[in-house]
Amino acid sequence: MEDNYALVNKAVGDLTLGDLTGGGELVPEQLERYIQIMMDKPVVLGMSTFKTMSSFKLRLANSRFVGRVLRAGTSGQALPAGDRVKPDLNEVELDVKLLKGEIQIPDEVLEDQIEREQMRETVMELAAKATRRDVEDLIINGDITSADPYLALFDGLLAQATTNAVGFGTVRLSKAGFRLLDRLMPSEFMQDDSSMVYYTSKNAVIDYRDTLMDRATNMGDINIETKPKTYYSGKEVVSVPLFPENLGGGTNETNVLLLDPKNVCVGFHRNIRLETDRDISAGRLKLVVTLRMDAKYTFEGAVAKLTGVLAA
């Protein structure tokens, strides 16, 4: 498998050193690769449904039939009007918000890379890492009521999940929490739950794995001696580094989400820009990343949230 350095090298393609020091934008092919690199490591962003938007708005259909469709029929007769059904026609709209970041890199940081003509790879790698971390943070922790102007751009996955939510009483994560989520999820979405996962924080996953280690069985030994993937009822428990662990009155709680990762739709406007310039007097390279994006559940009713999970 290629390392990130090799991928970044492909992303910049024939972008020259002069392009970086003199200013310029990525061409569409380079920009598409930049987006792929940005999505390479983040957990939530990498597992979600990705949309490249040609407009600043995109409507997503989440139509479905609610309840029974079939009725007892009579040969040669149409169903009575009261027995006819129609789909529940709903839409979710992605409405992109503007994100902008300025990265300044002193000459000293890049001095060795310049000597080895590796400046462009270093610059692109730094930009991609910073962008993907901050985008993932907004997708998860965005909240329009936040005092942080960046997180207040739009509601993220935790803030959007409101229909199926239950508290866990400020205790550490155990199988009881996952059982609550499974019971809370509407039955229509649990008929085939093979694509579903649990998202939660690092410490919560550690706490749950500790309960597996305590078992006096082969499973307990495996979890002590190795680091296998963690499951409950056939669904993977995924540690998400940017999940918060400072929620609740004691600022020591986290949440758990049960969902199909593809139910998360992340839209990026096509006109992502990465522009560069050099501040000669200050002796530093400046990169300005500008993008517009939004993230929403295609169907929020197919998400269950557990709150009050002790994580500190």
C-alpha positions as CSV (number, residue, x, y, z in Angstrom):
1,M,0.0,0.0,0.0
2,E,1.3,3.5,-0.9
3,D,2.1,5.8,2.0
4,N,0.7,9.3,2.3
5,Y,3.8,10.8,0.9
6,A,3.4,8.9,-2.3
7,L,-0.2,9.8,-2.5
8,V,0.4,13.4,-2.0
9,N,3.1,13.3,-4.7
10,K,0.5,12.0,-7.1
11,A,-2.0,14.7,-5.9
12,V,0.3,17.6,-6.9
13,G,1.2,15.9,-10.1
14,D,3.2,18.4,-12.2
15,L,2.5,21.3,-9.9
16,T,5.9,23.1,-9.9
17,L,7.9,24.7,-7.1
18,G,7.2,28.0,-8.9
19,D,3.5,27.5,-8.7
20,L,3.7,27.1,-4.9
21,T,6.0,30.1,-4.3
22,G,4.4,32.4,-6.8
23,G,0.8,31.6,-6.1
24,G,-1.8,29.5,-7.9
25,E,-4.8,27.1,-7.7
26,L,-5.0,23.4,-8.2
27,V,-6.3,22.2,-11.5
28,P,-9.5,20.1,-11.4
29,E,-7.6,16.7,-11.6
30,Q,-5.3,17.7,-8.8
31,L,-8.2,19.0,-6.7
32,E,-10.1,15.7,-7.1
33,R,-7.0,13.9,-5.8
34,Y,-6.6,16.4,-2.9
35,I,-10.2,15.5,-1.8
36,Q,-9.4,11.8,-2.0
37,I,-6.4,12.3,0.2
38,M,-8.4,14.5,2.6
39,M,-10.9,11.6,3.0
40,D,-8.2,8.9,3.4
41,K,-7.9,8.7,7.2
42,P,-10.9,10.3,9.0
43,V,-13.3,7.7,10.3
44,V,-16.7,9.3,9.8
45,L,-15.8,11.2,6.6
46,G,-14.2,8.1,5.1
47,M,-17.2,5.9,5.7
48,S,-19.9,8.3,4.7
49,T,-21.7,8.9,1.4
50,F,-19.7,11.6,-0.6
51,K,-21.4,14.0,-2.9
52,T,-19.6,16.5,-5.2
53,M,-22.1,19.3,-5.7
54,S,-22.3,21.6,-8.8
55,S,-24.6,24.0,-6.9
56,F,-24.6,25.3,-3.4
57,K,-27.8,23.3,-2.6
58,L,-28.5,19.6,-3.2
59,R,-31.8,17.8,-2.4
60,L,-31.6,14.2,-1.2
61,A,-34.8,12.1,-1.5
62,N,-35.6,9.9,1.5
63,S,-39.0,8.7,0.3
64,R,-40.4,5.5,1.8
65,F,-43.7,3.7,2.4
66,V,-44.8,3.9,6.1
67,G,-46.8,1.0,7.3
68,R,-48.6,-1.7,5.4
69,V,-49.0,-1.5,1.6
70,L,-50.8,-4.8,0.8
71,R,-54.5,-5.3,1.6
72,A,-56.9,-8.2,1.1
73,G,-58.0,-8.1,-2.5
74,T,-61.1,-9.1,-4.4
75,S,-60.8,-10.6,-7.9
76,G,-61.8,-8.1,-10.6
77,Q,-62.2,-5.1,-8.2
78,A,-59.9,-2.2,-7.4
79,L,-59.1,-1.5,-3.8
80,P,-61.3,1.0,-2.1
81,A,-59.9,4.5,-1.8
82,G,-59.3,4.1,1.9
83,D,-57.0,1.1,1.2
84,R,-54.8,2.9,-1.3
85,V,-51.4,4.1,0.0
86,K,-48.9,6.6,-1.2
87,P,-45.2,7.0,-0.3
88,D,-44.0,9.5,2.3
89,L,-42.2,11.9,0.0
90,N,-39.5,13.7,2.0
91,E,-36.3,15.5,1.1
92,V,-33.2,16.5,2.9
93,E,-31.3,19.5,1.6
94,L,-27.6,20.0,1.7
95,D,-26.9,23.7,2.0
96,V,-23.2,24.3,1.9
97,K,-21.4,26.7,4.3
98,L,-18.1,28.5,3.6
99,L,-15.0,27.2,5.4
100,K,-11.7,29.0,5.0
101,G,-8.3,28.3,6.5
102,E,-4.9,30.0,6.3
103,I,-1.8,27.9,6.9
104,Q,1.6,29.6,7.4
105,I,4.8,27.7,7.2
106,P,8.1,29.3,8.1
107,D,11.0,28.9,5.8
108,E,13.0,27.1,8.5
109,V,10.4,24.3,8.6
110,L,10.8,23.6,4.9
111,E,14.5,24.3,4.5
112,D,15.6,20.7,4.3
113,Q,12.7,19.8,2.0
114,I,13.6,22.7,-0.3
115,E,17.2,21.4,-0.5
116,R,15.8,18.0,-1.5
117,E,13.2,19.5,-3.8
118,Q,10.5,18.0,-1.6
119,M,8.7,21.2,-0.7
120,R,5.6,20.6,-2.7
121,E,5.0,17.2,-1.1
122,T,5.5,18.6,2.4
123,V,3.2,21.5,1.8
124,M,0.4,19.4,0.3
125,E,0.6,16.8,3.1
126,L,0.4,19.5,5.8
127,A,-2.6,21.1,4.1
128,A,-4.4,17.8,3.6
129,K,-3.9,16.7,7.2
130,A,-5.1,20.0,8.6
131,T,-8.2,20.2,6.4
132,R,-9.4,16.6,6.9
133,R,-9.1,16.9,10.7
134,D,-11.1,20.1,10.9
135,V,-13.8,18.9,8.4
136,E,-14.3,15.7,10.4
137,D,-14.6,17.8,13.6
138,L,-17.3,20.0,12.1
139,I,-19.2,16.9,10.7
140,I,-19.3,15.3,14.2
141,N,-19.4,18.3,16.6
142,G,-21.1,21.0,14.6
143,D,-23.9,22.8,16.7
144,I,-25.6,26.0,15.6
145,T,-25.9,27.0,19.3
146,S,-22.2,26.6,19.9
147,A,-20.2,29.6,21.1
148,D,-17.4,28.5,18.6
149,P,-18.2,30.3,15.3
150,Y,-16.7,27.4,13.4
151,L,-18.8,24.7,15.0
152,A,-21.8,27.0,14.8
153,L,-21.8,26.8,11.0
154,F,-24.2,23.8,11.0
155,D,-25.5,21.0,13.2
156,G,-23.2,18.0,13.1
157,L,-24.1,14.3,13.5
158,L,-24.5,14.5,17.3
159,A,-26.7,17.5,17.3
160,Q,-28.9,16.2,14.4
161,A,-29.7,12.9,16.1
162,T,-32.7,13.8,18.2
163,T,-35.6,11.4,17.2
164,N,-34.3,8.3,18.9
165,A,-32.2,9.3,21.9
166,V,-31.9,7.9,25.4
167,G,-29.7,8.6,28.4
168,F,-27.4,6.1,30.1
169,G,-27.1,7.6,33.5
170,T,-23.5,8.8,33.5
171,V,-22.0,5.3,33.7
172,R,-19.2,3.6,31.7
173,L,-20.1,1.9,28.4
174,S,-21.1,-1.7,28.6
175,K,-23.3,-4.1,26.6
176,A,-26.3,-2.6,28.4
177,G,-25.8,0.6,26.5
178,F,-25.7,-1.1,23.1
179,R,-28.8,-3.1,24.1
180,L,-30.6,0.1,24.8
181,L,-29.7,1.5,21.3
182,D,-30.7,-1.7,19.6
183,R,-34.1,-1.6,21.3
184,L,-34.5,2.1,20.6
185,M,-33.8,1.8,16.8
186,P,-37.2,1.4,14.9
187,S,-37.7,-2.2,13.9
188,E,-38.0,-1.4,10.2
189,F,-34.3,-0.5,10.2
190,M,-33.2,-3.5,12.2
191,Q,-34.5,-6.2,9.9
192,D,-31.0,-6.1,8.2
193,D,-28.6,-4.4,10.5
194,S,-25.4,-5.9,8.9
195,S,-24.3,-2.5,7.6
196,M,-24.8,-0.7,10.9
197,V,-22.0,0.4,13.3
198,Y,-21.7,2.1,16.7
199,Y,-19.7,5.3,16.7
200,T,-18.3,6.5,20.0
201,S,-15.2,8.0,21.6
202,K,-11.8,6.3,22.3
203,N,-12.3,6.0,26.1
204,A,-15.8,4.6,25.7
205,V,-14.4,1.9,23.4
206,I,-11.7,1.1,26.0
207,D,-14.2,0.8,28.7
208,Y,-16.3,-1.6,26.7
209,R,-13.3,-3.7,25.7
210,D,-12.4,-3.9,29.4
211,T,-15.7,-5.7,30.0
212,L,-14.8,-8.2,27.3
213,M,-11.3,-8.7,28.9
214,D,-12.9,-9.5,32.2
215,R,-14.6,-12.6,30.8
216,A,-12.9,-15.9,31.8
217,T,-13.1,-17.2,28.3
218,N,-11.1,-17.3,25.1
219,M,-12.6,-14.0,24.1
220,G,-11.2,-12.4,27.3
221,D,-7.7,-13.7,26.5
222,I,-7.9,-12.5,22.9
223,N,-8.9,-8.9,24.0
224,I,-6.1,-8.8,26.5
225,E,-3.3,-10.2,24.3
226,T,-4.3,-8.6,20.9
227,K,-6.3,-5.6,19.6
228,P,-9.1,-7.2,17.6
229,K,-12.0,-5.3,16.2
230,T,-14.7,-4.8,18.8
231,Y,-18.3,-5.9,18.2
232,Y,-21.7,-6.0,19.9
233,S,-24.4,-8.2,18.4
234,G,-22.5,-8.5,15.1
235,K,-22.1,-4.7,14.7
236,E,-18.7,-3.1,14.9
237,V,-17.9,-0.6,17.7
238,V,-15.9,2.1,16.0
239,S,-13.6,4.4,17.9
240,V,-13.8,7.9,16.5
241,P,-10.9,10.1,17.6
242,L,-12.9,13.4,17.3
243,F,-15.9,12.2,19.3
244,P,-16.2,14.5,22.3
245,E,-15.5,13.4,25.9
246,N,-16.4,16.6,27.7
247,L,-20.2,16.6,27.4
248,G,-22.7,16.7,30.3
249,G,-22.7,18.7,33.5
250,G,-19.5,17.2,34.6
251,T,-17.8,17.7,31.2
252,N,-16.8,14.1,31.3
253,E,-19.4,12.3,29.1
254,T,-19.7,11.2,25.5
255,N,-22.3,9.8,23.2
256,V,-22.8,6.6,21.2
257,L,-24.5,6.6,17.8
258,L,-26.0,3.5,16.1
259,L,-26.3,4.0,12.3
260,D,-25.5,2.9,8.9
261,P,-22.4,5.1,8.0
262,K,-23.8,5.5,4.4
263,N,-26.8,7.3,6.0
264,V,-24.4,10.2,6.5
265,C,-24.2,12.3,3.4
266,V,-21.3,14.8,3.0
267,G,-21.5,17.3,0.2
268,F,-18.6,19.4,-1.1
269,H,-19.1,22.2,-3.6
270,R,-16.9,21.7,-6.7
271,N,-15.1,25.0,-6.3
272,I,-12.6,24.0,-3.6
273,R,-9.6,26.2,-3.8
274,L,-6.1,25.8,-2.5
275,E,-4.1,28.9,-3.2
276,T,-0.5,29.8,-2.3
277,D,1.6,32.8,-1.9
278,R,4.9,33.8,-0.3
279,D,5.4,36.5,2.3
280,I,9.0,37.5,1.5
281,S,9.5,39.9,4.5
282,A,8.2,37.4,7.0
283,G,10.0,34.5,5.4
284,R,7.0,32.1,5.2
285,L,4.8,30.3,2.8
286,K,1.0,30.9,3.0
287,L,-1.6,28.5,1.9
288,V,-5.3,29.5,1.9
289,V,-7.8,26.6,1.7
290,T,-11.4,27.6,0.8
291,L,-14.3,25.1,0.6
292,R,-18.0,25.0,0.9
293,M,-19.7,21.9,2.4
294,D,-22.5,20.5,4.4
295,A,-23.4,17.1,6.1
296,K,-26.7,15.6,7.0
297,Y,-28.3,12.3,7.6
298,T,-30.3,11.1,4.6
299,F,-32.9,9.8,7.1
300,E,-32.4,11.0,10.7
301,G,-35.0,8.5,11.9
302,A,-32.6,5.7,11.2
303,V,-30.2,6.8,13.8
304,A,-30.2,6.1,17.6
305,K,-28.2,8.1,20.1
306,L,-27.0,7.1,23.6
307,T,-26.1,10.1,25.9
308,G,-24.7,10.3,29.4
309,V,-21.9,7.8,28.8
310,L,-19.0,8.4,31.2
311,A,-15.8,8.8,29.3
312,A,-13.3,10.4,31.7
